[in-house]
Amino acid sequence: MPTPVHDDPDTVRAASGAYVDIGRSLELWSKYTAPAQLEREGKWVDKSTADVPMYYAFIAQDLAIALDARGDSARAEHLISDARRIVATVR
């Protein structure tokens, strides 16, 4: 970033230490279909690359934490459910 990033109404620091642009992240999450497709398939076929779906779960978690910090617990709970379903595909 050309200037330091700070918390504001649209940006929050997640547990991972990364800053989350809530609006943009929600937009991308809803447009990107890989997590939903992974849930539909119900499994990740390659144990050596299991970190790929876990990355999706981490993103969902960070976004959920950001939403919860802004008082949107309903959407946060939905994203945590998404993350849990994604993690279940790796087992």
C-alpha positions as CSV (number, residue, x, y, z in Angstrom):
1,M,0.0,0.0,0.0
2,P,1.3,3.5,-0.8
3,T,0.3,4.7,2.7
4,P,-0.1,2.9,6.0
5,V,-3.4,1.1,6.4
6,H,-5.5,1.8,9.4
7,D,-8.8,0.6,10.8
8,D,-11.8,2.5,9.6
9,P,-15.5,1.7,9.0
10,D,-14.7,-0.4,5.9
11,T,-11.3,-1.9,6.9
12,V,-10.5,-3.9,10.0
13,R,-7.4,-5.7,11.2
14,A,-8.1,-9.5,11.4
15,A,-6.8,-12.0,13.8
16,S,-4.1,-13.0,11.2
17,G,-2.8,-9.4,11.4
18,A,-3.9,-8.7,7.9
19,Y,-6.3,-5.8,7.1
20,V,-9.6,-6.8,5.6
21,D,-11.5,-4.5,3.2
22,I,-14.9,-5.7,4.2
23,G,-16.9,-4.5,1.2
24,R,-14.4,-5.7,-1.4
25,S,-13.8,-9.0,0.4
26,L,-17.5,-9.7,0.5
27,E,-17.9,-8.9,-3.1
28,L,-15.0,-11.2,-4.1
29,W,-16.3,-14.0,-1.8
30,S,-19.7,-13.9,-3.4
31,K,-18.3,-13.8,-7.0
32,Y,-15.6,-16.4,-6.6
33,T,-17.2,-19.9,-6.9
34,A,-14.3,-22.2,-5.8
35,P,-15.3,-22.5,-2.1
36,A,-19.0,-23.2,-3.1
37,Q,-17.8,-25.8,-5.7
38,L,-15.5,-27.4,-3.1
39,E,-18.5,-27.7,-0.7
40,R,-20.6,-29.3,-3.5
41,E,-17.9,-31.9,-4.3
42,G,-17.5,-32.6,-0.6
43,K,-13.8,-33.5,-0.8
44,W,-10.4,-32.3,-1.7
45,V,-8.7,-35.0,-3.8
46,D,-5.0,-34.2,-3.3
47,K,-3.7,-34.3,0.3
48,S,-0.4,-32.7,-0.8
49,T,-2.2,-29.5,-1.7
50,A,-4.7,-29.5,1.1
51,D,-3.5,-26.0,2.1
52,V,-5.5,-24.6,-0.9
53,P,-8.9,-25.1,0.6
54,M,-7.6,-24.2,4.0
55,Y,-6.7,-20.8,2.6
56,Y,-10.3,-20.3,1.6
57,A,-11.3,-21.2,5.1
58,F,-8.8,-18.7,6.6
59,I,-10.2,-16.0,4.3
60,A,-13.8,-16.8,5.4
61,Q,-12.6,-16.7,9.1
62,D,-10.9,-13.4,8.7
63,L,-13.9,-11.9,7.0
64,A,-16.2,-13.3,9.6
65,I,-14.1,-11.7,12.4
66,A,-14.1,-8.4,10.6
67,L,-17.9,-8.5,10.1
68,D,-18.4,-9.5,13.7
69,A,-16.3,-6.6,14.8
70,R,-18.6,-4.3,12.9
71,G,-21.7,-5.8,14.5
72,D,-22.8,-8.0,11.6
73,S,-22.9,-11.2,13.5
74,A,-25.5,-12.9,11.2
75,R,-23.2,-12.7,8.1
76,A,-20.2,-13.6,10.4
77,E,-21.9,-16.8,11.5
78,H,-22.7,-17.7,7.9
79,L,-19.0,-17.3,6.9
80,I,-17.9,-19.3,9.8
81,S,-20.3,-22.0,8.7
82,D,-18.7,-21.8,5.2
83,A,-15.3,-22.1,6.7
84,R,-16.3,-25.2,8.7
85,R,-17.8,-26.9,5.6
86,I,-14.6,-26.1,3.6
87,V,-12.4,-27.6,6.4
88,A,-14.5,-30.7,6.4
89,T,-13.7,-31.4,2.8
90,V,-10.0,-31.7,3.7
91,R,-10.5,-34.4,6.3
